[in-house]
Amino acid sequence: MKQMLERQLLDKMDYSREFTDDEVREQIDNLLLQEERLRLWTVQERQQLKNEIFCSLRRLDILQSLLEDDSITEIMINGPNALFIEQDGWVRKLDRHFESGEKLLHVIQRIVAGCNRTVNEASPIVDARLPDGSRVNVVLSPIAINGPIVTIRRFPDRAVTMDKLIKWGSISEEAATELRDWVRAGFNIFISGGTGCGKTTFLNVLSGFIPLEERVITIEDSAELQLQRIPNLVRMETRNENVEGCNAVSIRDLIKTALRQRPDRIIVGEVRGSEALDMMTAFNTGHDGSMSTGHANSAADMLSRLETMILMGMELPLSAIRQQIASGIDIMVHLGRLRDKSRHVLEIAEVDGCAGGEIKLHELYRFEETGTDDRGSVLGKLEKKGELKHGHKLEAAGIRIPPKKETVFSGKKERNANV
């Protein structure tokens, strides 16, 4: 019924002019009133059919209702007949599907056209975004064997704040206070973690502590960051090469041009390759308070990955690379998802220089698990393990530094004294 009514509506529409959404809805209403087979349908059934036809013509077909559900964080399409969602941390398959592969391709082209991207058999992989900032990855045949593959990562409509993370138990109040001071003081912070652990969300949260008078430049593959409270904000996005002759603009290109735009801070959405070299250059050229994210299993593994990614961009001695990383990054924050699907800050470490050819990490916080409750939720807390060693940026920013504990020896006894 839906397919037949769509064809009838398309045949009647005048393509010499542009129709508004209200006009399309009116045309659908008129068509439903003329269809005798719908007279026995309930009002709710007719309204559902109307919405489905409208979304098929003007929105993203069956995806539209999923995108309007705030509880859904990921949408995974494995061809026209397999649709999965992640909801409340759990993945499940839906009992709905696209009418055909052509319909799915039509939805894909509508998505990528909205952010000036192209995808086809000649260029079958593309990263795009939706108007609400959701990240979209598309893979077409012949690369995707079981049909067009679409993965949509959704972000909350309402900005997540540090207070919410504390309430959810994702971070302790003490660690949150220190991170706020470090961002305000201009510490260079790198956030690591696996897929779906909340790196982009956490980066958005930290950006809320950036002083309003500073000029911030964001650089991303697909614009996802939501730094809405910063007035002097420049947002830049990469561009793929296309058949119209437009040259590709990479993250490396954007970082280079950002250095000429008088930034106070540069925020790189995510580093995956040789652009790590330019990111570390920005971190080491006076742009204190810069931040970025990357995929890794731990803070130490992220440092090793950065070394490898920098070598992709330039052949440099490993000792020089490690020295640049140790000089450029002040704080490493590692996020993760536990077995109950909850997201937590698992580790916060200070980069404590480079000694003996190795980058040293000084652990400040670590998540300690204490058990599980009756519902299977993991219990635990982000425990403090050490004090910050290098606080000169806090001093320069005029932020109070907690007194350090120093061991004072007196004969055979020892005691702790505040210094």
N, C-alpha and C positions, 0 to 999 in steps of 0.2 A: 504494500500500500504506500509506504513512504517513497520508494523508488518511483512508482508510477506517478504520484502527485508531484514529485520533484521535476520529472520530465515534462509534465503538463504545465507547471509553473514556468519553467525555462522556455518552453515554446511560446507562451503568451507574453513574456516580458519584452519590452522595447529596449534594445541594446544601444540605441542612439543617444541615450542619456544615462546619467548616474542615478541610481535609486538610493534613497536613505533607508536606514534600518526600519523605521516606522512604516515606510511605504511597502517594504518587502513583507512585513508582518501583516499589513492590511491585505496584500495580494494573497497571502497564505490563508487568511480568514475567509476571504471570498471563495477560494477554491474548496475549502473544507465544507462550507455551507452548500455548495453545489453538488458535492459527492453524496449520493443517496445511500451508499453502503455505510456511511458514518453516522446515520441517524440514530442507530441503536447504541452507539458508543456513549459512554459517560462523559461528563464535562472534564473530568481529570484525564481520561484517555485521550480526548481530543486536544487538550492543552499540551499533553506530553508529545503527541504527534506533531503539533505545531512547533514546539520548541526544537524537536529533533530535525525537522525540515529546515528551520531557520538556522540552526547551528551548522547544518550540512552545507548551506548556501553561503553564509556570511561569517561563520566562525570556524572552529576546528573540529567539526563533526562530533563524534562520540568522546573526543578528548575534552570538550568544553566543560562538561559537568565535572570531570575529574579535576580540571584546573581551578574550578570554583570551590573545591573542597579543601579547606585549609589543613585538614588532618593528613592529607596525602603529601608525602615528601618526595616521592620518586615515581615516575611513570616509565615503564619499559615495554616497548613494542617490538616483538620478535616476528615480524611479518604481519600480514593483515588478520591472521586468525589466532594470534597469541598475544594477549595483553595482560601485563602484570603491573601491580602497584606496590609501593612500600607505604604502609600506614601504621603509625605508632611503633615504628621500628621493625615491623614484620612484613615479609614479602608474600603476596598471594596472587593467584591468577583470577581474573574476572571472567564471568560467563558472557561476555560481549565481544564483538569483533567488528572490523570494518567490512563494509559491503563487498569490497573487492580490493585487489592490489592497486588498481588505478585510483580508487578513492583515497587510499593511503598516500599514494604519490602526490595527489592533488593537495592534500593537507600539508605534506612536507614542503612542497613548493610555495605554499602560502606562508609557511613559517619562515623559510630562509629568505624569501623576498622581502619580508618585513624588516629585516636588518641588513639589506643590500648584500646578500650572499647568494651564491649559486651552487647547485649540486646536480650532477648528471652522471652518466656512465663514464664520461671522460675524466670527471673530477668527482669520484663517488663518496668522498669523506668531507664533512664540513662541521664546524662548530658554529652555532647560532644562538640566539636568545629570543625570548618572548618579550612583549612590551612590559610585563610586570617584573622583568629581570631574571626569570627562570632560564637556566642553562640548557641548551639543546645540543645533542650530538646525533648526527645522521650518517648512516652508512648504507649505500645502495649496492645493487648488483653491478658487476659480477663479484665484488668483494664480499657482499653479504649473500650467502648461499640460500638461506631460508626466507628471503624476501627483505624488503626495506626494514632496517633496524633503526629505531628512534629511542633515545634515552633522554628524559626530561628531568632535570634536578630542580625542584621547586624550593624557594626560600620563603620564610614567613612574611606575610603582608605587613605585620606590625614588627618593628625593629626589636630584636632581642637585646636586652640591656644586661649589664653586669649584675644588677640586682636580681634579675630573673635567673641567671646562671647560678647565683648563690642559693636562691630559693630551690632550684631543681637539684642542688647538690653537685653540680658539675665542677665547682671550684669553691675553695674555702674563702671566707671573708678576709682573712689575713693576706692570702695570696693575691686576692683581687685588689686590696688596698696598695700592695707593693707594685703590682702591675700598673695601676693608675699613676703612681708616682714616677715609675720608670718611663712611661709614655710621655708624661708632661716634661720630664727632664731631658728627653731626647735620646733615650736608649734605642739602639738598633735591635729590633726584635724579629726573630724568624720563627714561624709556626709550622710544625711538621705534624704528620699523621696520615692515616690511611684514608681510603675512599669513604666519603659519607660520615666522617667523624666530626665535621663542623668547623673546618679550618676557615672557610670564607666567613661564616657567621661570627667566629671568634675575632677575626680580623676587623669586621665591622664594629664589634663591641669595643675593641681597643681604640679604634679611631674616634670613638666618642670622647676620649680623654685628650685629644689633640687641642692645644690652645686655638681659639677662634681666629686670632690675628695672623696665623701662619698660612702660607701658600702651599697647597698640597696638590701633587700630580699623581693620578692613578693610571696604571698601565695594565691592560688585561687582554687576553685572547678574545673573550666575549665579556662585555661589561656586566658584572655581577655585583660589584661592591656598591653599597648604599650609604655613602658618606653625605648625608643630607644636611647636617648641621654646620658644615664648614662653608663659609661664604666664598672664600678665595680658592675654589676647587676647579681643577682642570682634569677632565676625563678623556683618556685616549684608548682606542681599541685597534687591534691588528686588522689587516685586510688581506684576504687571499688573492692570489693571482687569478684572473678570469679570462674568458675568451674574448672579451671586448678590448683586451690590450692593457688593462690596468695591472701595474706591477704589484707584487706582494709587498706588504709593509709588516715587518716582523716585530717582535718584542724588542729585539736588539736595536732596531731602527728607532723605535719609540723611546727607549731609554737614552739613546744618544741625543735625540732632539730635546728630551726633557731636561737634560743638563744645561741647555741654553735658554730655558724658560724661567730662570730665577726661582727654582723650587726651594722651599724650606725642608720639605719631606717628599720622598718618592715612595709610593706604595705599588709594588708589583704583585698582581693578583696571584700568580703562581709561576714558578720557574720549572721547566722540564728539560732544558737542553743548554745549548751554548750561551743563551742569554744570561746564564748565571754569572758569566765573566763580567758583563756590563753592569749587572746588579751589584756585584761586589765592588766594582769601580765607583758606583754611586754611593755605596755605603762608606767608602773610604775617601770621599772627596768633600767632606764637610757637610753632608746632608744628614745631620743627626736626627734620629727619630724615624728613619725609614723602616719599612716593614715588608715582609713577603711571606709566601707559604710554599710548601713542597711536600711531596709524598715520601714517606719513610716509615720504618718500623720503630724507630726510637730517635732521640736527639742525636746520639752518637752516629747512628746510621745516616742521618740527614747530613751531617758534616762530611761523611765519606761520599755520599751522593753528590754533594756540591763540588767536591774535588774532581769527581769524574765529569760532571757537567762543564766545569770550567775548562778541563782538558779538551772537551769537544770544540771549544771556541778558539783555543790557542795552545800551542805547545810551550809549556812553561815548566820550570823545575818544580817538583812536588813541594819542596820546602818553601818556595816562594808563594805557591798557592795557599798552603796552610797558614803562612804568615799573614796573607791578605785576609783570609777568612777569620783568623783569630783577632785581627785588628778591626775588621768591619762589623762583626756581629757581637753584640753584648749579651743578649739573652736568647736562649732557646726554649720554646714552649712546645711540648709534645702532647697531642690529643689522641684519644682512642675511644673505641666502642667496646664495652664489656659484653659478656655473654647474654645479659638480659637486654641488650640493644641500647642501653643508656650510654650517653656521651659524657666523657669526663676529661678534665686536664689530668694527665697521668704523670707528667714530669715537667719541672721548670729547672733549668740549669743555667749557670753563668759561664760564659766562655772565658776561661782563666789564662789566656795567652797561649803561647806556643813554646814548649820546652822539649829538648831532645828530639826535635823533628816531629813531634806529635802535638795535636791540639788538645789542650786540657779542658775538661768540663768540671765545674764545681757545682755539685748538686745542691739546690736550694729547697725544692719541694718534690715529694713523690707520693703517689696515691697508694695507700695501704689498705688492702681488702681485709675485712674482719669477719665476713660470713655472708649468709643470705637469709632473707626473711621468709615468711610463709608463702608469699606470692612468687618467690624465686628471684626477687630483686637483689642485686648485689649491694651489700653494705660495706662502707668504707669511708675514708676521709683523706684529703690531701694534707699530708703531714709535713711540717717544716723540718728540713734536714741540716740547714746551714745558713749562715749569714752572708749577705752580699760583701764581696771583697773589694770591688772597685766602685767606689761611690763618688768619684770626682764630678760626674755629670749631675748628680743630686746636689752636691755642694754648689756647683756653678749655677744651678737653677734656683738656689735658695730654699731647697726642700730639706727638712730636718732628717738627719740620719740617726736611726736608733743606736744607742751606745753598744759598742762591741764588748764581748766578754773576753777577758785576758786572764790567763792563769798566772798567779803570783806565787812564787815559791818562798817559803819561810821555814828554814831548817828542813826537817823531814816531812812537814805538813805542807799542803798546798790548798789554796782557796781561790775563789773567783772574785774579781773586782771589776766594777764598772769603770771604764776608761772614757 
